[in-house]
Amino acid sequence: MPTAKSLRFSTMKQFIFKALSKLNKTILPSYSKDEDFDLAKASKFQMALIGYKTWVTKNALD
């Protein structure tokens, strides 16, 4: 059975990641809307950005 402290941490973590996700959506570029974006030809920076956005989204949904 989860304790009150772990529930507060989980709720706070989810709140932070949801806020970070909204911030990312407004600031960072969206590659999914670009029709001629090829993932195989993406630079290391673009791949890191895609991985970061995926990690934030995954944690925001948990």
One Martini backbone bead per residue (centre of mass of N, CA, C, O) as a GRO file, in nm:
protein
   62
    1MET     BB    1   0.094   0.038   0.025
    2PRO     BB    2   0.083   0.355  -0.024
    3THR     BB    3   0.206   0.638   0.077
    4ALA     BB    4   0.169   0.971   0.119
    5LYS     BB    5   0.453   1.048   0.025
    6SER     BB    6   0.452   0.891  -0.250
    7LEU     BB    7   0.203   1.037  -0.365
    8ARG     BB    8   0.320   1.324  -0.363
    9PHE     BB    9   0.564   1.263  -0.543
   10SER     BB   10   0.403   1.162  -0.789
   11THR     BB   11   0.237   1.421  -0.831
   12MET     BB   12   0.478   1.615  -0.859
   13LYS     BB   13   0.615   1.475  -1.095
   14GLN     BB   14   0.378   1.499  -1.294
   15PHE     BB   15   0.356   1.807  -1.286
   16ILE     BB   16   0.641   1.871  -1.390
   17PHE     BB   17   0.620   1.713  -1.662
   18LYS     BB   18   0.374   1.868  -1.773
   19ALA     BB   19   0.507   2.146  -1.769
   20LEU     BB   20   0.750   2.066  -1.946
   21SER     BB   21   0.581   1.983  -2.192
   22LYS     BB   22   0.456   2.262  -2.247
   23LEU     BB   23   0.724   2.410  -2.283
   24ASN     BB   24   0.829   2.238  -2.520
   25LYS     BB   25   0.596   2.301  -2.717
   26THR     BB   26   0.670   2.614  -2.736
   27ILE     BB   27   0.995   2.600  -2.789
   28LEU     BB   28   1.031   2.345  -2.940
   29PRO     BB   29   1.063   2.168  -3.208
   30SER     BB   30   0.862   2.010  -3.466
   31TYR     BB   31   0.911   1.713  -3.658
   32SER     BB   32   0.620   1.591  -3.730
   33LYS     BB   33   0.531   1.838  -3.932
   34ASP     BB   34   0.761   1.749  -4.113
   35GLU     BB   35   0.754   1.584  -4.412
   36ASP     BB   36   1.092   1.585  -4.481
   37PHE     BB   37   1.162   1.422  -4.229
   38ASP     BB   38   1.453   1.224  -4.151
   39LEU     BB   39   1.561   1.009  -3.912
   40ALA     BB   40   1.822   0.897  -4.059
   41LYS     BB   41   1.924   1.223  -4.105
   42ALA     BB   42   1.966   1.299  -3.825
   43SER     BB   43   2.106   1.461  -3.594
   44LYS     BB   44   2.227   1.445  -3.282
   45PHE     BB   45   2.057   1.675  -3.174
   46GLN     BB   46   1.783   1.576  -3.279
   47MET     BB   47   1.791   1.303  -3.133
   48ALA     BB   48   1.812   1.421  -2.847
   49LEU     BB   49   1.547   1.582  -2.861
   50ILE     BB   50   1.360   1.341  -2.911
   51GLY     BB   51   1.439   1.183  -2.656
   52TYR     BB   52   1.360   1.400  -2.451
   53LYS     BB   53   1.059   1.430  -2.535
   54THR     BB   54   0.991   1.133  -2.480
   55TRP     BB   55   1.066   1.125  -2.180
   56VAL     BB   56   0.868   1.345  -2.087
   57THR     BB   57   0.609   1.215  -2.193
   58LYS     BB   58   0.628   0.950  -2.035
   59ASN     BB   59   0.632   1.088  -1.748
   60ALA     BB   60   0.357   1.245  -1.783
   61LEU     BB   61   0.180   0.965  -1.815
   62ASP     BB   62   0.240   0.807  -1.534
   0.00000   0.00000   0.00000
